[in-house]
Amino acid sequence: MTPNDYLDAHQPRFLQELLAFLAIPSVSANPAHRPDMARAADWVVARLTAAGAENARVVATEGHPVVMADWLHAGADRPTVLIYGHFDVQPPEPLDLWTTPPFAPDLRDGRVYARGASDDKGGMLIPILALEAHLATTGTLPVNVKFFFEGEEEIGSPSIPDCVRAHAEALAADMIFSADGLQWAPDQPQILEALKGILKLEIVLRGPRADQHSGLHGGGITNPAMALAQLLASMKAPDGRITIAGFYDAVIDLAPEDRAAIARIPYDETAYLAETGAPAAVGEPGYSTRERLWARPTLDVNGLTSGWQGDGSMTVLPAMARAKITCRLVAAQRPETVAQAIRDHVRAHTPAGVTAEVTISKGGSDPLLLPAGHAAAAEAAAVLTEVYGRAPYRTRVGGSIPILSTFRDVLGLQAVVLGFSHDDENLHAPNEFLRLDCFRRGQSVYARLFERLGGTVRR
């Protein structure tokens, strides 16, 4: 029996195990679910051990736990592969928009519906099953394998850099593959060549000591809500270009060949607008919509709070206004540098009559850009071509996986994103689902990847 035959024969069991995994409400953002986070970590340890991995263990962090394991008997002349994924999930709210409860996995039309099905419990289980298939059929693996599964990805991995640094020797490898990621379409693979970094911050403007009567004091003192609107407007021109001094200084401009590669990827702007429900595509001038989404930095307001929020009218001049902001960064921007540029801008543009405070949130990350000729990406592309019967697109994405920049900085390796979710699977939204045929195909890819990498000799 080959590893692929084994995978075919054991799909019913694998599916039941995935359902049990999805039933654990491992919501990292909600402190009430800390026991569930621990339960999910224990589940992963047990599943790795059952698959044949060794030294599977829970590693404590200042936040949620990490799971590590390995199998290192292929020999010193064989590559060591580090597999990454995460077992935490997004909050499921709003619950009333789910067809079935988010933590009661439901099978419908060749899909499993549950929070975390696509992002990333299905994805991180895939390489574990590939490892099991090899060990069960051949008694060995063609490569040395290490696993690092975290419980904080959905909150920006704030405790993970320290954990990686503390365990750098145990995590040392020749290449890294992230099981958290996307393919282009169910019948079309992709290799992600770039991910954006992220900076998260909050701006708070304060005026009077408490909310004031707008009839008595309006026009006499500064309204923090209006001041915040003016400050935010000063950060971006009407045409979409960010006006913060120094914001673009470190951006690596798209070379003509980069723009040509992006233009070769199929794109339908009408379909994109229909998908988002937006009336028009707008943004930084001089770039296509796809270029802005994939390869240009952004600054977005994610939330605004000030004054009376209830029904009806309450005629107050609010004492405070706050905005939550994220910036998606591209190579070679650094979050700390952009954060300082924003602080300087706030200091220079805050209207008179209010004070401003800028707080940088934990969980920022650098952008990633695979270097040309990246060997592990080439091997993954070859396997995807074999399994899908067509070459992968070379793409970029506007999202972030914070730990990958930590791997680069601490372990000296650029990770290859090799996941099997799809961007229409309601990641982070109600009715998240995973296609079961893609779950199965991913297992074949990882099993074949181990075989292909085993044919290389570590230098």
ChimeraX attribute file (.defattr): number of C-alpha atoms within 10 A of each C-alpha:
attribute: neighborCount
match mode: 1-to-1
recipient: residues
	/A:1	11
	/A:2	12
	/A:3	22
	/A:4	18
	/A:5	12
	/A:6	17
	/A:7	22
	/A:8	15
	/A:9	12
	/A:10	12
	/A:11	15
	/A:12	11
	/A:13	10
	/A:14	17
	/A:15	17
	/A:16	11
	/A:17	15
	/A:18	18
	/A:19	22
	/A:20	14
	/A:21	24
	/A:22	26
	/A:23	19
	/A:24	21
	/A:25	26
	/A:26	28
	/A:27	24
	/A:28	23
	/A:29	17
	/A:30	12
	/A:31	10
	/A:32	11
	/A:33	15
	/A:34	18
	/A:35	13
	/A:36	17
	/A:37	26
	/A:38	18
	/A:39	16
	/A:40	23
	/A:41	27
	/A:42	17
	/A:43	18
	/A:44	26
	/A:45	23
	/A:46	14
	/A:47	19
	/A:48	25
	/A:49	18
	/A:50	13
	/A:51	18
	/A:52	21
	/A:53	23
	/A:54	17
	/A:55	14
	/A:56	22
	/A:57	18
	/A:58	18
	/A:59	15
	/A:60	13
	/A:61	16
	/A:62	10
	/A:63	14
	/A:64	22
	/A:65	25
	/A:66	26
	/A:67	24
	/A:68	26
	/A:69	24
	/A:70	24
	/A:71	20
	/A:72	19
	/A:73	13
	/A:74	16
	/A:75	13
	/A:76	13
	/A:77	13
	/A:78	20
	/A:79	24
	/A:80	26
	/A:81	24
	/A:82	21
	/A:83	27
	/A:84	24
	/A:85	27
	/A:86	26
	/A:87	33
	/A:88	30
	/A:89	28
	/A:90	21
	/A:91	20
	/A:92	22
	/A:93	12
	/A:94	9
	/A:95	13
	/A:96	10
	/A:97	13
	/A:98	17
	/A:99	11
	/A:100	15
	/A:101	18
	/A:102	25
	/A:103	20
	/A:104	16
	/A:105	21
	/A:106	15
	/A:107	16
	/A:108	10
	/A:109	7
	/A:110	12
	/A:111	18
	/A:112	23
	/A:113	29
	/A:114	27
	/A:115	35
	/A:116	32
	/A:117	31
	/A:118	31
	/A:119	32
	/A:120	27
	/A:121	24
	/A:122	31
	/A:123	30
	/A:124	26
	/A:125	24
	/A:126	24
	/A:127	27
	/A:128	23
	/A:129	28
	/A:130	26
	/A:131	23
	/A:132	25
	/A:133	28
	/A:134	24
	/A:135	17
	/A:136	17
	/A:137	15
	/A:138	13
	/A:139	10
	/A:140	18
	/A:141	24
	/A:142	23
	/A:143	26
	/A:144	24
	/A:145	23
	/A:146	24
	/A:147	24
	/A:148	20
	/A:149	24
	/A:150	26
	/A:151	27
	/A:152	26
	/A:153	27
	/A:154	22
	/A:155	19
	/A:156	20
	/A:157	21
	/A:158	21
	/A:159	22
	/A:160	24
	/A:161	20
	/A:162	14
	/A:163	17
	/A:164	19
	/A:165	16
	/A:166	12
	/A:167	14
	/A:168	14
	/A:169	11
	/A:170	13
	/A:171	24
	/A:172	18
	/A:173	19
	/A:174	17
	/A:175	19
	/A:176	28
	/A:177	24
	/A:178	23
	/A:179	28
	/A:180	23
	/A:181	24
	/A:182	21
	/A:183	23
	/A:184	18
	/A:185	14
	/A:186	14
	/A:187	10
	/A:188	15
	/A:189	24
	/A:190	24
	/A:191	24
	/A:192	23
	/A:193	20
	/A:194	24
	/A:195	28
	/A:196	29
	/A:197	27
	/A:198	27
	/A:199	22
	/A:200	22
	/A:201	18
	/A:202	18
	/A:203	21
	/A:204	19
	/A:205	24
	/A:206	22
	/A:207	23
	/A:208	17
	/A:209	9
	/A:210	12
	/A:211	16
	/A:212	18
	/A:213	13
	/A:214	16
	/A:215	11
	/A:216	10
	/A:217	13
	/A:218	14
	/A:219	10
	/A:220	9
	/A:221	15
	/A:222	20
	/A:223	27
	/A:224	27
	/A:225	23
	/A:226	15
	/A:227	22
	/A:228	25
	/A:229	14
	/A:230	14
	/A:231	19
	/A:232	18
	/A:233	12
	/A:234	17
	/A:235	19
	/A:236	17
	/A:237	13
	/A:238	12
	/A:239	10
	/A:240	14
	/A:241	16
	/A:242	19
	/A:243	14
	/A:244	18
	/A:245	13
	/A:246	15
	/A:247	20
	/A:248	19
	/A:249	11
	/A:250	15
	/A:251	16
	/A:252	13
	/A:253	14
	/A:254	14
	/A:255	9
	/A:256	8
	/A:257	9
	/A:258	12
	/A:259	16
	/A:260	11
	/A:261	13
	/A:262	20
	/A:263	13
	/A:264	11
	/A:265	11
	/A:266	7
	/A:267	12
	/A:268	9
	/A:269	12
	/A:270	11
	/A:271	10
	/A:272	14
	/A:273	13
	/A:274	12
	/A:275	10
	/A:276	9
	/A:277	9
	/A:278	10
	/A:279	9
	/A:280	11
	/A:281	11
	/A:282	13
	/A:283	18
	/A:284	19
	/A:285	11
	/A:286	8
	/A:287	14
	/A:288	16
	/A:289	18
	/A:290	19
	/A:291	19
	/A:292	17
	/A:293	18
	/A:294	20
	/A:295	27
	/A:296	23
	/A:297	24
	/A:298	22
	/A:299	19
	/A:300	13
	/A:301	13
	/A:302	11
	/A:303	11
	/A:304	15
	/A:305	13
	/A:306	18
	/A:307	16
	/A:308	14
	/A:309	9
	/A:310	7
	/A:311	6
	/A:312	7
	/A:313	8
	/A:314	12
	/A:315	14
	/A:316	18
	/A:317	27
	/A:318	23
	/A:319	20
	/A:320	24
	/A:321	22
	/A:322	21
	/A:323	20
	/A:324	18
	/A:325	18
	/A:326	19
	/A:327	20
	/A:328	27
	/A:329	31
	/A:330	27
	/A:331	20
	/A:332	18
	/A:333	23
	/A:334	19
	/A:335	21
	/A:336	14
	/A:337	14
	/A:338	21
	/A:339	19
	/A:340	15
	/A:341	16
	/A:342	20
	/A:343	19
	/A:344	14
	/A:345	18
	/A:346	20
	/A:347	14
	/A:348	10
	/A:349	16
	/A:350	18
	/A:351	19
	/A:352	10
	/A:353	14
	/A:354	19
	/A:355	15
	/A:356	20
	/A:357	13
	/A:358	19
	/A:359	13
	/A:360	18
	/A:361	14
	/A:362	14
	/A:363	20
	/A:364	27
	/A:365	26
	/A:366	28
	/A:367	26
	/A:368	26
	/A:369	18
	/A:370	14
	/A:371	11
	/A:372	9
	/A:373	8
	/A:374	13
	/A:375	12
	/A:376	18
	/A:377	24
	/A:378	14
	/A:379	14
	/A:380	24
	/A:381	21
	/A:382	16
	/A:383	24
	/A:384	26
	/A:385	17
	/A:386	13
	/A:387	15
	/A:388	15
	/A:389	12
	/A:390	15
	/A:391	17
	/A:392	20
	/A:393	20
	/A:394	17
	/A:395	18
	/A:396	21
	/A:397	16
	/A:398	22
	/A:399	17
	/A:400	22
	/A:401	24
	/A:402	27
	/A:403	26
	/A:404	26
	/A:405	24
	/A:406	20
	/A:407	20
	/A:408	15
	/A:409	14
	/A:410	19
	/A:411	19
	/A:412	14
	/A:413	17
	/A:414	22
	/A:415	25
	/A:416	25
	/A:417	25
	/A:418	28
	/A:419	30
	/A:420	32
	/A:421	28
	/A:422	20
	/A:423	12
	/A:424	12
	/A:425	19
	/A:426	17
	/A:427	21
	/A:428	17
	/A:429	16
	/A:430	23
	/A:431	21
	/A:432	22
	/A:433	29
	/A:434	29
	/A:435	22
	/A:436	17
	/A:437	12
	/A:438	22
	/A:439	22
	/A:440	19
	/A:441	18
	/A:442	27
	/A:443	25
	/A:444	24
	/A:445	25
	/A:446	24
	/A:447	26
	/A:448	21
	/A:449	22
	/A:450	22
	/A:451	16
	/A:452	16
	/A:453	21
	/A:454	19
	/A:455	13
	/A:456	13
	/A:457	11
	/A:458	13
	/A:459	8
